[in-house]
Amino acid sequence: MLSKAGMNKSLETNRVSRLGGFTALTILVCAFSSVVEGAPVVSERAGNIILTGASGEERQLTSSGRDSDPILDPEGQRVVFVRSVTGKVSSGSGGEYPAAELWIIDAEGEHAERLARTRESDQMQKLIAGFESVQFSTDGRRVYFVTPAWTTSGAVHVVDTTTRTARFLVPGQRVRVLPSGEYRDH
């Protein structure tokens, strides 16, 4: 049985632990907020890609009037986006989709390059009917996306940003790049 002094010490330790946890949580939330607030952000305005820097300055990266869905790489140095082009692409599920291209550009608005384009194919693994759920790998080297394919499922593809090579990975409806652990970037 604890003495009165021992009980007071135990209660005090418990109170400090709870307060310490609260303080640590508060610091974590504040630190996360400051990282998010200080990070560059990409957006689309009137079909053009805009990069807003940490201090709020805006830089227009594209001027085609046909660009959308920008994603900033983990280092904040490059942006991947979807560009609409003329034409239609049919998917294996019988749907028809607007033709599009997947592009990458640096954060200065230079060195724009096409990574992939929509294409028809009788083989669902080779069909690219659109670019949905676009995400960078954690090292920024690969870009994952989902495209409509089968009647019951989409298709997950990946593009290597250094070789500009796109390939089918697996049937699927969504992509979520894991930032750590055994299945990192899978």
N, C-alpha and C positions, 0 to 999 in steps of 0.2 A: 504494500500500500504506500502511496506517495504521501510525503509530508506536505504541509501547506506551502512551504517554500518550493518544494519540487513541483507541486501542481501549478503554482504561479509561474515558475520557469517554463513549464510545459505549455501553458496557455500563452505566454509571451512569445515563445518560439513559434507556436502555431500562428499567432497574429502576425508576426514578422514574415513568416513563410507566405501567408496569404497576401500580405502587402507586397512582399518581394515579387511574387508571381504577377500581381496586378501591375507593378511598376515595370517588370520585364515585358509584359504584354503591351503596356502603353508605349514603351520604348520601341518595341518591335513594330507596332502599328505606325508610330510616327516615322520610324526609319523607312518603312515600306512606302508610306505616303510621300516622303521626300524623294525617294527614288523614282516613283511614278510621276510626280509633279516635275522633276528635273529631266525626265527622259524626252527625247524627241518623239513626235507623234506624226503619223501620216494619215491623210484623209483625201477625199475626192471632192472636187468642186467643179461643176459645169463640165464634167468629163475630163478633168485634168487632175493630176496627182500633186498634192501640196504637202510639204514637209514643214512642220512647225517645230522649231528648235526649243531648247530648254528655256531660253529667255523670252520666248513668244514670237520671235521673228519668223516670218513665213517665206518659204522658197517654193516657187512653182517648178516642179520637176519635169512635167510634160505639158504639151500644148495641142494635142491631137483633138481634144474634145470627145474622145471615145474611150477613155480609160476609167477603170473602177477597181474596187476591192484591193486596195494597197495593203501590203504587209511589210513591216520593217524587220530586217534581219536582227539577230540577237546582239550584234555589235553596234547597231544603229548606223551602219555604213552603206547599206544597199536596200532597195525597195523592189519587191516583186508586185506586179499588178496585172490585171486582165485588160486587154484591148479588144474592143468590138471591131469586127471587120465584116465586109459584105459577104452574103451567102448564108446557107443553112447547112446543118449537119444532122443526119438521121442517126438515132441510137438504135441499138438492138431491141429496145423495148417498144419500138414503134413511134417514139416521140421525135419531134423535129426541134432542133435547137439552133439559135443564132451562132454563126461562126465566130470564133474568138482566138486570140493568141495570148500566151503567157510571156510577159516581158520582165526584164530586170534592168535597173538603172542605179547608178551610185547616188549617194545623198547630196551630191553637188549638182545633180541633174545632167550628168554627162555619162557617156559610155552605155547608152541604152542598147540592149540586145534582146532578140527574141529567143526564149528558151524552148517553147513548144507551140504548136498550133493544133486546132481541132482538125480531126481527120476521120473519114469514114473507113470502115473495114468490116468484112464478113466475120472476122475473128474478134470477139469481144475484148480480148486482152490487148489488141492493137487499136481499137476504137477510142477516140478522144472526142466526146461530144460537148464538153464544156469543162470549166475549172471551178470547182466548189471546194470549200473548206481548205483553202490554200494555207500551208504552214511551212516555216523553215525548220530544218533540223537544228539542234542546239549549237552546232558548230557553223551554221550558215552555209554549209556546202551543198546541201540537198534541199529541194522543195517538194513537199508532198501535196497531192490534191486528189479529190474524188471527181469522177466523171460519170454521168448517167451511162448505163450499159445494159445489163440484163433486165428483164421485167421485174425480177424479185430483188435485185441488188445493183448497186453501183460498182465501180472499179476504182481501187486505189492505185495511183501511179506515183512515181518519183522522178524528178529531173535532177541530174547532177549539174550544178551551176558552173563547174569548171569545164566539163566536156560537152555540155548542152545535150546530153543523152537522156531521153525519157524512156521509162520502162514500166510495165505492169508489175504490181506487187501482189495484191490479193483482192478478191471480191470484198466489197464493204460499202457502208453508207456514210461512215464518218472517219476522220483521221484525228488522232490526238498524239502528238509527239511527246514522249516521256522524257523529262529533263534529267533524270538520274536513275540509278539502279541497273539491274541486270539487263533490262530491255530498253535502255537509253537509246533514243533515236530510232526505235523500231515501231 
